[in-house]
Amino acid sequence: MSYESHESSELQVLNPATEEVVATVPAATAQDVDAAVVRASEAQSRWAALAPADRARALRRFAAVVDEHLEELARLEVTEAGHTIGNARWEAGNVRDLLDYSAGGVERLSGRQIPVPGGLDVTLLEPLGVVGVIAPWNFPMPIAAWGTAPALAAGNAVILKPAETTPLTALRLAELAPEAGLPEHLFQVLPGEGPVAGNALVEHPGVAKIVFTGSTRVGKQIMAKCADRVKRVTLELGGKSPNIVFADADIEAAALSAPMSFLDNSGQDCCARTRILVQRTAYDRFLELLAPAVESVVVGDPADEKSQMGPLISKAQLERVRSYVPADAEGIHGKVPDGPGFWFAPTVLTDIDPHARVAVEEVFGPVAVVLPFEDEADAVRLANATEYGLSGSIWTRDVGRALRVSQAVRAGNLSVNSHSSVRYWTPFGGYQQSGLGRELGPDALTAFTETKNVFISTEA
């Protein structure tokens, strides 16, 4: 697969399971971004002028077209990102579902009437204009949709810059949008390098808001540039999420579910529960149950229906993950295929210093540490001993404890007796250096609007 362009600069897309080049894609320049913003602004004016019901119908048609191409999109995700086919199907379905959910909010995006003396006061929610979405490589389709779907529903145009390594599903979605009847240029995709296309999008005066998902380091740079222009920004950044297991929990259920809480998507997940905190009285029993659960995880060809975990995204990511695991580290290790591909075995490290790099920094790979704690206060202290605050899990049969610890742990998304983090019906985002703002949920559309207040005098 290739895409023609007048630009000489290209991005090579590798299959991370085979290391083969599967596509070449032109890399957008700053001039390409400028031209796209002009086109988007014109399309946005026409889109915002449509009746809300017409915008909603268009988004539902887009969802239906995505559903018709679900398997094709999933296979593209397997090829470019190395996701297991089961995960990739869920991701394509998530795009469809989020478009449907956002469409339902178009006709409910209403202001308020506020009682005031001497007249009538109302608020109007108006679209921002052109929104720039900078998506990551770890979940290319759904995270792109988290910004795109509600922004479109609120009456905006969207320019999406996918990650350099995973542009193919985004480009295909951009082809499907006009098929569904969305106005031309309303949703544009510009693959390119972050310092070039991404930076041009962030700095462009015609872009009203940036939605960025990626590293905390890059998020800070984007935030600084947006601040200089007083530009709105939503940031979904790193994580080092705790999985807190109390001795009164169902230890077997907690141990058996723990592997996929940090191995899903090969650990390339900002919500991965990579710090497993276990009450000391249950520590040995938990490890006894955890070891066979980790060792039994099937790592292999992501296109194989039986595979539970695929490769890492790139050689650079593989080397990064390796740098966190000491050669003599004690722990539990799974198996990976021989031959080409960016494979790293499922790894759980024990007897680790709580202050070690692997215990405090985001590895973004299939690596977790197990740390013991003494009591509830100690568990909360360890859980909060990080600069991040995105997600986490709490395992206990004590309802009071579940509520107390949920309130005490500084994270934006917590699950009790489960590892769920992201549902498109509920808000998602982090504390501290895990980000700024919230995505998804019933208020997602309002994040892409300006509130205008109008007072109408009733006095003669």
TIBAZA-468009 format. One record per residue (C-alpha): x, z, y; residue number from 1. Coordinates in Angstrom, 3 decimals. Last residue first. Layout:
<sites>
[[X,Z,Y],NUM]
...
</sites>
This chain:
<sites>
[[-39.005,28.277,49.443],460]
[[-37.543,30.424,46.667],459]
[[-37.303,29.068,43.157],458]
[[-33.550,28.475,43.316],457]
[[-31.979,26.667,40.388],456]
[[-28.696,28.126,39.094],455]
[[-26.582,26.046,36.691],454]
[[-23.710,27.455,34.612],453]
[[-21.455,25.059,32.709],452]
[[-19.815,26.164,29.465],451]
[[-17.185,23.707,28.250],450]
[[-17.334,22.596,24.644],449]
[[-15.094,22.162,21.601],448]
[[-14.989,25.835,20.581],447]
[[-18.802,25.765,20.763],446]
[[-18.892,23.487,17.717],445]
[[-17.187,26.020,15.423],444]
[[-19.628,28.847,16.167],443]
[[-21.536,28.699,12.862],442]
[[-18.397,28.794,10.716],441]
[[-15.216,26.748,10.911],440]
[[-12.215,27.469,13.144],439]
[[-11.141,30.570,15.044],438]
[[-8.731,31.119,17.914],437]
[[-5.018,31.820,17.979],436]
[[-2.610,31.931,15.089],435]
[[-0.861,33.705,12.271],434]
[[1.552,35.266,14.748],433]
[[-0.765,38.221,15.448],432]
[[-4.194,37.923,13.835],431]
[[-5.527,34.887,12.023],430]
[[-8.220,32.278,11.720],429]
[[-11.330,31.277,9.791],428]
[[-14.998,31.660,10.690],427]
[[-17.641,31.294,7.949],426]
[[-19.810,28.412,6.673],425]
[[-16.781,26.180,5.980],424]
[[-15.523,28.721,3.466],423]
[[-11.883,29.731,3.431],422]
[[-10.274,32.890,2.133],421]
[[-11.523,33.681,-1.386],420]
[[-9.171,35.802,-3.464],419]
[[-11.641,38.158,-5.120],418]
[[-12.283,41.861,-5.608],417]
[[-12.692,42.329,-1.849],416]
[[-11.683,39.361,0.291],415]
[[-10.115,39.451,3.744],414]
[[-9.849,36.898,6.525],413]
[[-8.512,37.584,10.030],412]
[[-5.829,40.070,9.117],411]
[[-4.775,43.476,10.427],410]
[[-5.559,45.717,7.461],409]
[[-7.305,48.915,8.625],408]
[[-10.906,47.653,8.694],407]
[[-10.687,46.088,5.252],406]
[[-8.913,49.232,4.029],405]
[[-11.765,51.468,5.133],404]
[[-14.455,49.131,3.804],403]
[[-12.879,48.725,0.364],402]
[[-12.163,52.453,0.249],401]
[[-15.816,53.255,0.848],400]
[[-16.882,50.776,-1.807],399]
[[-14.563,52.305,-4.425],398]
[[-14.201,49.833,-7.318],397]
[[-10.946,48.522,-5.845],396]
[[-9.027,45.253,-5.384],395]
[[-8.296,44.214,-1.792],394]
[[-7.277,40.656,-0.939],393]
[[-5.516,39.120,2.045],392]
[[-5.684,36.711,4.957],391]
[[-4.068,35.598,8.197],390]
[[-2.158,38.473,9.746],389]
[[1.504,37.657,10.293],388]
[[4.327,39.640,11.878],387]
[[4.564,41.748,8.736],386]
[[4.413,45.408,7.714],385]
[[0.610,45.506,7.902],384]
[[0.073,45.361,4.133],383]
[[2.886,47.853,3.569],382]
[[1.359,50.430,5.940],381]
[[-2.132,49.824,4.549],380]
[[-0.917,50.432,1.006],379]
[[0.972,53.586,2.058],378]
[[-2.178,54.981,3.679],377]
[[-4.192,54.260,0.549],376]
[[-1.706,55.896,-1.797],375]
[[1.670,55.451,-3.476],374]
[[2.652,51.797,-3.218],373]
[[4.502,49.449,-5.572],372]
[[5.770,45.992,-4.553],371]
[[5.333,42.759,-6.512],370]
[[6.877,39.653,-4.957],369]
[[5.473,36.134,-5.005],368]
[[6.925,32.628,-5.294],367]
[[5.118,29.318,-5.805],366]
[[6.169,27.859,-2.431],365]
[[5.538,28.328,1.246],364]
[[8.247,31.003,1.531],363]
[[6.676,32.828,4.505],362]
[[9.068,35.629,5.399],361]
[[8.680,39.362,4.628],360]
[[9.244,39.858,0.890],359]
[[11.467,36.808,0.287],358]
[[13.632,37.803,3.233],357]
[[14.182,41.326,1.825],356]
[[12.566,44.251,3.706],355]
[[10.381,45.417,0.809],354]
[[13.553,45.462,-1.349],353]
[[12.680,43.677,-4.582],352]
[[12.419,45.347,-7.979],351]
[[10.087,42.562,-9.130],350]
[[9.971,38.846,-8.348],349]
[[7.142,36.588,-9.501],348]
[[8.007,32.915,-9.950],347]
[[5.993,29.829,-10.850],346]
[[8.608,27.137,-11.506],345]
[[9.717,24.716,-8.816],344]
[[9.282,20.956,-9.190],343]
[[10.077,18.256,-6.649],342]
[[9.834,15.304,-9.000],341]
[[12.135,13.490,-11.402],340]
[[12.899,14.701,-14.911],339]
[[11.959,17.862,-16.795],338]
[[8.569,19.482,-16.342],337]
[[8.180,23.043,-15.047],336]
[[7.982,26.460,-16.759],335]
[[6.928,29.916,-15.617],334]
[[9.084,32.825,-14.485],333]
[[8.496,36.566,-14.269],332]
[[10.953,38.861,-12.524],331]
[[14.481,40.007,-11.946],330]
[[16.580,38.196,-9.369],329]
[[20.064,37.140,-10.444],328]
[[20.016,33.691,-8.802],327]
[[18.340,35.063,-5.683],326]
[[15.081,33.282,-4.794],325]
[[14.554,32.517,-1.103],324]
[[16.931,29.546,-0.865],323]
[[15.136,27.831,-3.734],322]
[[11.969,27.597,-1.616],321]
[[13.807,25.831,1.201],320]
[[15.529,23.451,-1.225],319]
[[12.169,22.430,-2.672],318]
[[10.711,21.986,0.799],317]
[[13.540,19.617,1.727],316]
[[13.098,17.706,-1.538],315]
[[9.454,17.142,-0.692],314]
[[5.816,18.162,-1.230],313]
[[6.256,20.722,-3.984],312]
[[5.177,19.661,-7.435],311]
[[1.879,20.209,-9.251],310]
[[-0.043,23.249,-10.459],309]
[[-3.049,23.697,-12.730],308]
[[-2.534,20.561,-14.799],307]
[[-5.141,19.868,-17.481],306]
[[-6.873,17.004,-15.622],305]
[[-3.574,15.122,-15.471],304]
[[-3.121,13.369,-12.104],303]
[[-1.016,16.298,-10.901],302]
[[1.529,15.639,-13.650],301]
[[2.691,19.094,-14.681],300]
[[2.611,22.846,-14.326],299]
[[0.197,24.616,-16.685],298]
[[-0.002,28.334,-15.887],297]
[[0.597,30.284,-19.121],296]
[[3.742,32.058,-17.887],295]
[[1.896,33.509,-14.906],294]
[[-0.946,34.978,-16.996],293]
[[1.504,36.137,-19.679],292]
[[3.449,38.165,-17.081],291]
[[0.487,39.526,-15.085],290]
[[-1.000,41.670,-17.861],289]
[[2.152,43.680,-18.541],288]
[[2.890,43.687,-14.799],287]
[[-0.476,45.347,-14.049],286]
[[0.043,47.963,-16.747],285]
[[3.419,48.898,-15.276],284]
[[2.097,49.177,-11.699],283]
[[-1.157,51.065,-12.338],282]
[[0.125,54.543,-11.370],281]
[[2.290,52.945,-8.673],280]
[[-0.577,51.346,-6.784],279]
[[0.090,47.609,-6.695],278]
[[0.964,45.465,-3.661],277]
[[1.276,41.762,-4.483],276]
[[2.906,40.060,-1.506],275]
[[2.541,36.287,-1.976],274]
[[-1.235,36.151,-1.627],273]
[[-1.271,32.531,-0.443],272]
[[-3.335,32.108,2.756],271]
[[-0.765,29.843,4.449],270]
[[-0.876,27.616,1.385],269]
[[1.984,25.702,-0.153],268]
[[2.083,28.033,-3.150],267]
[[2.102,25.109,-5.547],266]
[[-1.335,24.049,-4.264],265]
[[-2.696,27.181,-5.972],264]
[[0.237,29.277,-7.141],263]
[[-0.291,32.274,-4.810],262]
[[-3.862,33.355,-5.584],261]
[[-3.568,31.285,-8.755],260]
[[-1.336,33.908,-10.337],259]
[[-3.342,36.981,-9.209],258]
[[-6.608,36.258,-11.021],257]
[[-5.454,37.585,-14.391],256]
[[-3.873,40.661,-12.826],255]
[[-6.886,41.641,-10.715],254]
[[-9.346,41.064,-13.569],253]
[[-7.227,43.160,-15.938],252]
[[-6.738,45.908,-13.390],251]
[[-10.465,46.334,-12.703],250]
[[-9.720,48.553,-9.716],249]
[[-9.246,52.342,-9.714],248]
[[-5.449,52.001,-9.587],247]
[[-5.610,50.057,-6.333],246]
[[-4.475,46.431,-6.113],245]
[[-3.650,45.037,-2.663],244]
[[-2.931,41.284,-2.512],243]
[[-1.115,40.914,0.780],242]
[[-0.814,37.714,2.837],241]
[[2.369,36.408,4.326],240]
[[0.931,33.842,6.707],239]
[[1.816,31.025,9.049],238]
[[-0.118,29.144,11.729],237]
[[-3.654,28.098,12.641],236]
[[-3.540,27.400,16.374],235]
[[-6.438,26.401,18.615],234]
[[-5.491,25.149,22.059],233]
[[-7.085,24.538,25.436],232]
[[-4.907,22.944,28.068],231]
[[-3.773,24.853,31.152],230]
[[-1.054,22.175,31.551],229]
[[1.918,24.557,31.306],228]
[[-0.083,26.581,28.812],227]
[[-0.442,23.515,26.581],226]
[[3.330,23.088,26.523],225]
[[3.863,26.758,25.670],224]
[[1.195,26.680,22.964],223]
[[2.777,23.608,21.400],222]
[[6.172,25.307,21.220],221]
[[4.631,28.472,19.783],220]
[[2.818,26.441,17.140],219]
[[6.088,24.761,16.174],218]
[[7.670,28.107,15.290],217]
[[4.481,29.500,13.749],216]
[[4.421,26.619,11.303],215]
[[1.474,24.316,10.902],214]
[[-2.122,23.748,11.926],213]
[[-2.743,22.461,15.431],212]
[[-5.940,21.786,17.371],211]
[[-5.095,20.471,20.825],210]
[[-7.632,20.280,23.651],209]
[[-8.457,18.166,26.698],208]
[[-6.320,15.106,25.974],207]
[[-6.206,12.806,29.027],206]
[[-3.251,14.648,30.557],205]
[[-1.090,13.744,27.516],204]
[[1.462,16.460,26.763],203]
[[0.125,17.527,23.355],202]
[[-0.591,13.961,22.232],201]
[[2.836,12.759,23.339],200]
[[4.444,15.679,21.479],199]
[[2.654,14.776,18.280],198]
[[3.536,11.089,18.561],197]
[[7.230,11.669,19.267],196]
[[8.498,15.126,18.288],195]
[[5.901,15.302,15.492],194]
[[6.722,11.946,13.945],193]
[[3.944,9.462,13.530],192]
[[0.615,8.608,11.976],191]
[[-2.050,7.864,14.591],190]
[[-5.616,8.208,13.342],189]
[[-8.558,7.342,15.592],188]
[[-12.097,8.709,15.621],187]
[[-14.235,7.445,18.501],186]
[[-12.236,4.211,18.561],185]
[[-15.221,2.106,17.403],184]
[[-18.509,3.979,17.479],183]
[[-19.484,5.762,14.243],182]
[[-21.651,3.557,12.052],181]
[[-20.687,4.781,8.579],180]
[[-18.419,1.769,8.089],179]
[[-16.888,2.687,11.459],178]
[[-15.852,6.085,9.990],177]
[[-14.577,4.724,6.652],176]
[[-11.425,3.140,8.087],175]
[[-10.482,6.385,9.853],174]
[[-11.017,8.234,6.569],173]
[[-8.565,5.845,4.902],172]
[[-5.941,6.500,7.554],171]
[[-6.349,10.245,7.097],170]
[[-6.052,9.918,3.316],169]
[[-2.806,7.965,3.677],168]
[[-0.946,9.999,6.303],167]
[[0.711,12.630,4.078],166]
[[4.494,12.872,4.612],165]
[[4.543,12.432,8.397],164]
[[1.745,14.950,8.883],163]
[[-1.490,13.532,10.252],162]
[[-2.062,12.872,13.942],161]
[[-5.805,12.770,14.571],160]
[[-7.277,11.468,17.812],159]
[[-10.832,12.732,18.215],158]
[[-13.671,11.833,20.592],157]
[[-15.994,14.605,21.711],156]
[[-19.767,15.118,21.528],155]
[[-19.984,18.569,19.919],154]
[[-20.439,16.956,16.488],153]
[[-17.218,15.005,16.957],152]
[[-15.285,18.205,17.653],151]
[[-17.048,19.984,14.791],150]
[[-15.960,17.283,12.284],149]
[[-12.437,16.619,13.560],148]
[[-10.983,20.119,13.718],147]
[[-11.830,21.380,10.256],146]
[[-11.774,17.776,8.992],145]
[[-8.003,17.502,9.402],144]
[[-7.734,20.795,7.542],143]
[[-9.805,19.414,4.689],142]
[[-7.918,16.145,4.227],141]
[[-4.220,16.921,4.623],140]
[[-4.089,20.313,2.863],139]
[[-0.339,21.056,2.650],138]
[[0.768,18.177,4.865],137]
[[-0.397,19.591,8.185],136]
[[-2.874,18.237,10.759],135]
[[-2.432,17.700,14.488],134]
[[-5.891,17.249,16.036],133]
[[-6.100,15.952,19.611],132]
[[-9.470,16.237,21.339],131]
[[-10.749,13.762,23.920],130]
[[-13.670,14.838,26.125],129]
[[-14.468,18.557,26.413],128]
[[-18.102,18.239,25.400],127]
[[-20.750,20.042,27.480],126]
[[-22.543,23.306,26.692],125]
[[-25.075,23.962,29.452],124]
[[-26.003,27.381,30.816],123]
[[-29.250,28.168,32.590],122]
[[-30.239,30.259,35.612],121]
[[-33.727,30.140,37.103],120]
[[-34.517,31.470,40.556],119]
[[-34.598,34.267,43.057],118]
[[-33.377,37.112,40.882],117]
[[-31.557,36.327,37.607],116]
[[-32.644,36.269,33.948],115]
[[-30.227,34.096,31.882],114]
[[-31.473,31.009,30.059],113]
[[-28.967,30.075,27.400],112]
[[-27.108,27.039,26.099],111]
[[-27.842,25.038,22.965],110]
[[-25.851,23.389,20.207],109]
[[-28.675,23.454,17.685],108]
[[-29.221,19.680,17.560],107]
[[-25.558,19.041,16.803],106]
[[-25.171,21.993,14.433],105]
[[-26.582,20.313,11.344],104]
[[-24.120,17.467,11.778],103]
[[-21.341,20.028,11.523],102]
[[-22.539,21.110,8.075],101]
[[-22.800,17.526,6.852],100]
[[-19.335,16.649,8.153],99]
[[-18.027,19.868,6.608],98]
[[-19.557,19.004,3.250],97]
[[-18.018,15.535,3.122],96]
[[-14.572,16.783,4.127],95]
[[-14.895,19.601,1.574],94]
[[-15.766,17.078,-1.116],93]
[[-12.489,15.273,-0.452],92]
[[-10.695,18.604,-0.792],91]
[[-12.553,19.568,-3.986],90]
[[-11.605,16.245,-5.544],89]
[[-7.979,16.852,-4.572],88]
[[-8.005,20.309,-6.150],87]
[[-9.216,18.930,-9.465],86]
[[-6.744,16.042,-9.300],85]
[[-3.818,18.404,-8.865],84]
[[-2.156,17.971,-5.514],83]
[[1.064,15.974,-5.367],82]
[[0.616,15.201,-1.662],81]
[[0.817,11.393,-1.447],80]
[[-0.379,10.329,-4.879],79]
[[-2.758,13.182,-5.654],78]
[[-4.274,12.858,-2.189],77]
[[-4.790,9.123,-2.681],76]
[[-6.521,9.874,-5.981],75]
[[-8.869,12.297,-4.220],74]
[[-9.724,9.751,-1.547],73]
[[-10.609,7.147,-4.178],72]
[[-12.655,9.693,-6.129],71]
[[-14.635,10.701,-3.042],70]
[[-15.338,7.178,-1.800],69]
[[-19.141,7.351,-2.036],68]
[[-19.014,10.957,-0.811],67]
[[-17.027,9.872,2.234],66]
[[-19.726,7.283,2.952],65]
[[-22.413,9.979,2.702],64]
[[-20.533,12.293,5.069],63]
[[-20.157,9.458,7.587],62]
[[-23.900,8.804,7.292],61]
[[-24.487,12.489,8.033],60]
[[-22.241,12.179,11.068],59]
[[-24.214,9.204,12.347],58]
[[-27.512,11.017,11.809],57]
[[-26.290,13.992,13.839],56]
[[-25.154,11.763,16.693],55]
[[-28.564,10.081,16.729],54]
[[-30.382,13.432,16.711],53]
[[-28.281,14.612,19.654],52]
[[-29.360,11.597,21.738],51]
[[-26.399,9.407,22.559],50]
[[-24.626,9.815,25.913],49]
[[-21.818,11.847,24.328],48]
[[-20.927,8.921,22.068],47]
[[-20.804,6.368,24.897],46]
[[-18.527,8.559,27.013],45]
[[-16.427,9.394,23.967],44]
[[-15.768,5.726,23.203],43]
[[-14.278,5.140,26.651],42]
[[-12.117,8.247,26.419],41]
[[-10.975,7.324,22.915],40]
[[-9.794,3.875,23.999],39]
[[-7.751,5.323,26.865],38]
[[-6.390,8.068,24.596],37]
[[-5.387,5.487,21.987],36]
[[-3.420,3.487,24.562],35]
[[-1.469,6.577,25.587],34]
[[-0.814,7.525,21.982],33]
[[0.512,4.067,21.195],32]
[[2.799,4.265,24.246],31]
[[4.156,7.595,22.974],30]
[[5.024,5.824,19.746],29]
[[3.125,5.695,16.461],28]
[[5.034,5.421,13.181],27]
[[4.039,2.442,11.060],26]
[[3.191,3.354,7.455],25]
[[5.169,2.520,4.322],24]
[[3.606,3.359,0.996],23]
[[4.250,4.567,-2.558],22]
[[7.961,5.340,-2.376],21]
[[8.862,6.994,-5.693],20]
[[9.947,10.652,-5.941],19]
[[7.899,10.938,-9.170],18]
[[5.757,14.062,-8.637],17]
[[6.304,14.106,-4.870],16]
[[4.922,10.565,-4.482],15]
[[6.771,9.472,-1.377],14]
[[5.379,8.067,1.873],13]
[[7.926,6.276,4.046],12]
[[7.225,6.366,7.768],11]
[[8.037,3.291,9.801],10]
[[9.681,2.363,13.086],9]
[[9.631,-1.385,13.808],8]
[[6.356,-1.289,15.687],7]
[[4.278,-4.490,15.748],6]
[[2.217,-3.040,12.942],5]
[[1.194,-3.815,9.362],4]
[[0.012,-1.128,6.972],3]
[[1.331,-0.845,3.453],2]
[[0.000,0.000,0.000],1]
</sites>
